[in-house]
Amino acid sequence: MRIINGSVFDGEGFVERDVYAADGRFVEEAARAEDGETVDASGCYVIPGLVDLHFHGSAGADISDGDLTGLHKMGAYEASRGITALCPATMTLPEDVLMRAAQAASAYEPAADEAALVGINMEGPFISPSKVGAQNPDYVRNPSAEEFRRLQEAAGGLFKLVDIAPEEPGAEEFIREMADEVRISLAHTCTDYDTAVRAFELGARQLTHLYNAMDPMHHRKPGPIPAAVEHGEVTAEIIADGVHIHPAMVRLAFQLFGDDRMILISDTLRAAGLEDGTYDLGGQDVTVRGPVATIDNGALAGSVSDLMRCLTVAVRDMGIPLASAVKAASANPARALGLDAERGAIEPGKVADAVLLDKETLDLRAVVLRGELLA
């Protein structure tokens, strides 16, 4: 395959050049791609396929269903939207339910039009009962390395992230023991600054959906956000759907962390790609009206805006530079998942996933998945 006449993202900005792919990988030499398809990217940006490391479902399916057919629905929908690598998030649920989700994920093999499943994000159950958000409080429990390892074995090593409220009993021991085995993110937490600092010193390396389900910054009670900013290896996820966070606070996050440490996520529910209505999330009803999803008490319950829409909202409506948004939706999540040798950039040797965006509107024009143009 050849992608010609486009403005190609090079990791920091855009350059006018052609892109070549062969055998599902980007290559340097045009000769290896001459016999394949030619895609004219005139008037388009060419960016890497997006990597969503925090979403629950789409197209009517949710990873926590433990249903392989549902995972294929998710894979097809996400790929059609330019999200080519998936790390879906489980919920706060009983271990047997999480076990079925892990087993289904380990059995997933993408069809030609489906995104790759590159990991699982274990968002619950090791969270604070005081910051459950839309999680089910009945299943919140203290961190357990033994439970995590049982699930990891069932998943064939797919769990790449696990969320922790560091102030809860057993959390410090969990971080100390598990930081070399899985990326640990602080989430759904009442932690103060000092406890967060300690968690990062022990090896936690991420903040889950920044601002949401954590104490805000205060000049006498700084909380976890300044602790994360001050630790240079910590990345921060953020939901830029135009609902969860005011644009000024999204801009502030990029200024505080820099665009190398920000990760755009969607946090989508099974309702993403579907009509308004009532849907299930971890055993609770979620009402969707337009871009807003809430549970019965009015709390926000995740998003219905996929990662591509979050990227365009961040740029169009929030003033985030396109290069920064692309980095935060591709290279940065790939690096956080330990996949930066394979994904997140348009470079020789990496998986040939690319997305064409209209330069004027940022509308999605085409998706190249593993070196093949999606219909």
N, C-alpha and C positions, 0 to 999 in steps of 0.2 A: 504494500500500500504506500501511496504517496499523498501527503496533505500539502497542497501548494498554495502560495499567495496569501498566507495568513500571517497575523501578528502573533508570534509564539512566546508564551511565558517562559522566561529563562531562569526563574527562581527569584528574581528581583524586579524585573520589568518585562517589556515586550520588545522583541526583535523581529524584523521581517526576514523570514527564512522558510525553507521547506522542511518537512518532517517525513522521515521514512520509517517503515516498519516491515518486519519479516518474521514469520514464525511466532507471532504474538508478542514480539519485543520491538522496541525502538532500535534502529540501527543507524550507523553513520553513512554507509555507502548506498548511493542511489541505485546502483546496479542490482542489488539484491531485491529491490522493491519495484523494478520497472515493469514486471509482468503482471502486477496486481492492480487493484483499483486505484484510481486517482480521485481525490476529493478536493474540489476547488473551495478554498477558504477565503476567497476575496471578500473584504468587508467584515471579516470575523477575527476575533481573538481566538487563539488556540491555547487552551489551558489543560493541565492534567485532569484526569478523572478525579472526582471528589471522593474523599474518604470520610464516612460518618462513623465516629466512634461512640456516639451516644444517641440512639433512637430505639424505640420499642417495637414499632411495627409500621405497616402501611398496607394499602390495598385490601383491608379487611383482616389482616393477619397480624400476629404478635409472636415474638420469639417465645414468650412464656407459655404459649399454647402447647408447645412441644410437638408441633405438627409439621412434618416435612413438606407437605403440600403447601402449607401457609408460607414457609420459608421461600419456596420457589415463587410464590406470588409476590412476596416482598422483593426478591431478587430481580424479577422482571420489571416491577414498577420503578425501583430505585435506579436501575440501569437506564431506563427510558428517560430519567430525569438527570442523567449525567453523574449519578453517584455510583461509582464502579467498584468500590470496596466497602464492605459492611462489617461493622462490629456492633451488633444489636445488644441492647441492655435488658437483662432480666429485672424482675421486680422483687419486692419483699413478699416472699411466698414460702410455703413449707418446703423442706428439703426434697421430698419426693417429686414435687412439681418442678423444682429447679433441675432435678436429675433428668426428668423427661426432656426438658428444654435443652440441656447439655447434650443428651444423646441424639436428639433430632439434629442439632447443629453439627455434630460430628459426622453425621451421615450425608450432609448437604454437598452436592456437587453441582455447580452452576451449569445450566444449559447455555447455548450459544448467545442467547439474548438476556442472560441473567448476570447480575453483579456477583463478584466473588465474596464469600463470607470468610473474612480474615481474622475474626476474633469474636469473643463475647465479652461484654461489659457487665459485671455483677454489681448492679446498682444497690440492691438490697440483699440481705436483710440486716446488715451490720450497721444500722443507723440509729439516730437518737429518736426515742419515742416522742420527744417534744418537737421534732421537726420532720414529721412524716410526710407532710405535703399531701400528695395524692397516693402515697404508698399505704398499704394496709397495716394498721397498727397491731392487729392481732398476731402478726408473724414477725414483728421486730424481735431480734435476739442479739446477744453479745457476740463479738467476733470469735470465730473458732477456726483455727488452722486445720484441724482435723476435718471439719465439714467442707472447708474450701478444697482441701486436697481430694476428698472423695468426689466432689463435683468436677474438679479439674481432670481426674482420671477418666470420668465418664465422658468428658468433652474432648478427650484426646489432646489436652493441652491448649485448647482454644481460648480459655479465659486469659485475656490480656490485661484487664483492669478489674480491680475490686474496690468498692467504696467503703469508707470507714468514717464513723463519727469518733474522733480521737479521744473525746472526753469520757466515752463509755467504758465500763469495766472490761478488761482484757484487750482493749484496743492497742495500748502501747506494746504489749507482748506480741500481739499479732503483727504489728508493723515491723518490730525488730526481727521476728522469725521469717516473715514472708516477703520483705522488701526486695530480696534478690531473686524471687521466683515470679513475681507479678507486680505490675505497676499499681501503686496504691494512691487513691484519690480521696480527699476529704469531702464529705458530702452529708447533706441532711443532718447538720451538726449545730450544736450550741457552743462549740469550742470558743475559748477565749484566745487571746493573742499568744500567751505563753505556751499553752497546750498545743496550739498549732505549730509554733516554732519547734517544739520538741518533736512533734510528728515528722516535720520536714527533716530535722536533724537525724532522725532514725531511719529515714528513707522514703517517706511519702513524697510524691512528685507531681501531684495534680490537685486542682480544685474543680469539683463537679458543678456544672451550670452556675457559674459565678453570679453572686448576689442572691440567687434563689436558694431557699432552704438553708440559710446561714445568717448569722447576726451581721447587721450592717456596720460600716466603719463609723466610729465615734472618736472624738479627740481624746477622751479619757479611757475609753474601752475600745481599742482598735480592732479587735476581733481577728478572724483568720485572713482577711484579704491583705492587709499590710504585711503579715507574716509571709504570705506567698510571694508578694512583690519583692520582698527583700532577699528571698532565696532564689538565686539565679537559675536553678535547674527546674523550678516548678512552672508548669504550664497551667493555663486557666481555660476551661471550656466556657462558652457563652452562647446563649440562644438569641440570635438576632432576627426574630420573626416579626418584630414590630409590636408584639403583645407583651412579652415577658419583661422587657427592659426598655426604659426610655433611651432614645438615641444618644442623648448627652452622656449617659452612663456607659453605653457601648464605646463611644469615642474615648471616654476617660479610661476605660479598661485597656484599650490599645495603647494609650499614652503611658499608662502605668507599667504594663508588662512588655510593651514593644511587640511588633508584629511577628517576631520569631517565637514568642511564647503564648500566643493566643490561638485557641482552637475553636472554630465555629462548629456548633452542633445543631441538630434539629430537634432532638427530644420528641420526635413524632410518635403518635399513637397509631393504632390500627385504622383510624379514620382518615389518615392522610391519603389523599387521592379519591376520597368518597364524598358523598353529599352530607349535609347537616343531618344530625340525628343523635340517637343515644347509643353508646358503644361501651364495651367492657374494657376495663383496665385493672388487671390484678384482682378481679372479683368485685370491683366497684363500678357503678354506672358513671359514665362521662357524657356530658351533654356538649355537643359541638354546634356552634352557631357562627358561621363565617370562619374567621381565623382563630376564634377563641374556644377553648375546651375547658370545662370546669366540672368538678364533682359537686355533690349535693350541697356542701357547705359554702360553695362559691369559690373555693380555692382553685387556682389554675392547675390543670392536670396534664401538663405536657403541651405539645404543639401539634398542629396539623399542617405545618409548613415544612416541606422537605428541605434538605440542605441546600439545594440549588436556589430555592426561593429565598432562604435565609441569606445566602451570599448576595443575591441581587438586592434584597431589602437593605442589607448592610451598606451597599455601595450607593444605591439610588436615594434612599431615604435617610441614611444615617451619616453620610459623609466619610465612610471608610474608603480609603484608596483601593482601587480594584486590585492592584498587586498585593496589598496587605490582605485583602479578603481571600484572594486565591491561595496565598500561602497558608492562611489559617484554615482553609478547607481542604487542603491537599498535602503539602509537604509536612506541615506541623503535626497533624494527626497521624500521618504515616510514621513519622519519627517517634511519636509517643508510643505507638504500638510496636516499635522495633522493626518496622517494615520499610524503612527509608532506603534500603538497598534495592528494593523491588518496586516501590510505588512512590507517588507524590511528586514526580518530576518528569518532564519530557526529555529524557536523556538516553543515550545508547545503553542497551542492556536491561532497561527497566520495562515492566509490563506496558504494552502499547495501549494504554487507556487515555483518551483525549476527548475534550468537549469543545465544540465550536459555538461561540457566543457572538451575536450580532453586535458590532461595535457601537451602533447608535442606541439600541434599546436594551442590550444585554439579554435579549431573548435567546433561548436555546435553539440552535440551528441544526446541530448534528452531534451524534455520540459515536465515538470509535471505541469499541470494546475488544480488548485483546487482539488489536490489529484488524478488526472487521467493522465495517460500517453498519450500525443498527438500522433496520428498516424503519 
